[in-house]
Amino acid sequence: MVYLIRFEPTDQDERLTVSIYYFLMVNKEKTFEMTINLDFQYAVFRKAAVVNALGMHARPAAVIAGMAQDARGDIWLSNGKRIVDAASIIDILSLCAGTGTKVSIFTEKKEDSAIADKIKTFFDIGFGENENE
């Protein structure tokens, strides 16, 4: 049994399409395949990347979770393979986001766009850990 999951944000309709491809080999001659598309509504979408040398670890995860906890609605992060609650340190760490990982930031409410921008900026400055600082 194999599951392949893909997240595709679209700027046109503020929805995240989650495609789940399910493949089950019953035996060598029979297979069962199915694709499920789910829609996920979001208000704000930002793209960021992990640029610091250490990647995502506990300290920046705690800072991001603290920012997300100040939001009026939910904030989520995605590495393209999974989507997690940005208010949870453990969830953020479960992304296993090493250097170069592209991360999408989604908010439930438009009034949380400033928090999404703060989180994106935090990614952009390498979590304040760049050697040049």
N, C-alpha and C positions, 0 to 999 in steps of 0.2 A: 504494500500500500504506500503510495506517495502523495503528498500534498505539496503543491506549489502555490505560494501566495504572492500577489503583486498588488502594490498600492499605486494608484495613478491619480494625482490631484489634477483637476481641470480648473483653469482660471475663469472659464465662461460661466459656469453655473454653481460655483462654490460647493461642489460635491467631491468627495473622494470615492472613487470606484475601487472596490476591493474585489479582485478576481481570485477565486479559489479554484484551482484545477485539481481534481481528485482522480487518481488513477489507481485502479485495483486490478492486479493480475489474478484472475481466478485460477487459471492453469495456463499452460503454454499456448493454448489455442484460443482461449476466451479472455477478453479484457473488458473492463467496465470503465468508462470515462465520463466525467461530468465537469462542467464549469459553472460556478455560481458567481454572480455579480451582486454585490451589496452596495448600497449608496449610504454615504456617511456625510451628514450636513456639517459644514463649518463656515465660520464668518470671516476669518482672517487666515491667510496662508503666507508663510515666509520660508525661504530656503537658506540654509547655513551649511557650514562644513567644519569639521573638527580640524583645527590648524596647529594646535600645540603638540609638542613632541611626545607627551605622555598619553595622549588620547583622553577619553572620558574616564574619570575616576571619581572617588567619593567626594572630594572637596567641591569640584565644579557641579557634580550632580546635586549636592546639598544646596548650593547657591541657586541653581535653576529651580529646584523643587520649592525653595523659599519664595522665589519670584512668582511661580505658578500658583502657590497657595494664596497670594494676594489678589488673584483674579476673581472677577465676579462669576465667571463660568469656568468650564473645564478647558484645560490646555493639554494638547497631546503632542508628542514627538514621534517621528517615524524615520527609520533608516531605509525605508523602501521594502523591507521584509516583514517588519512588525510595527505596530503602533502602540505606544505606551502612554500612561498618565504622567504628565510632566510634574505633577505635585508629589510623585513618589520617587524617592532616591533609588530604591531597589528596582523599580520599573525602568528608570533611566539607565542604570548600570546594566540591565538586561539587554540593552541594545548592543552592547559590546562594541561601542563606537571608537575605533582606533583612529589614529591620524589619517586624514583624508576622507573619512566617512562623511557622506552627504546626509544631512538631517533636515527634515521638513518640520515646521512648527505650525500647528493648527490651533485656532481658538474657537470656542463655541459662540462667543458673543463679540460683536464689533467693538464694544467699549474696552475690550482687553487688547486692542491692537498695540497700545503703548507697551504693554507687558511683552507681547510677542516681539516687538522691536528691541526691547531691553535684552531679551534672551538671545536674539540674533546677534546683537552687538557683543554680548558676552562670548558667543562662539567666535565672532570675527576678531576679537582681541586675544584669542588663544587662552581664554579663561584667566587672563592676567598673568599667565605663566611664561610668556615668550621671553627668550634670553635677552632681547634688546631692551627690555623694560627695567 
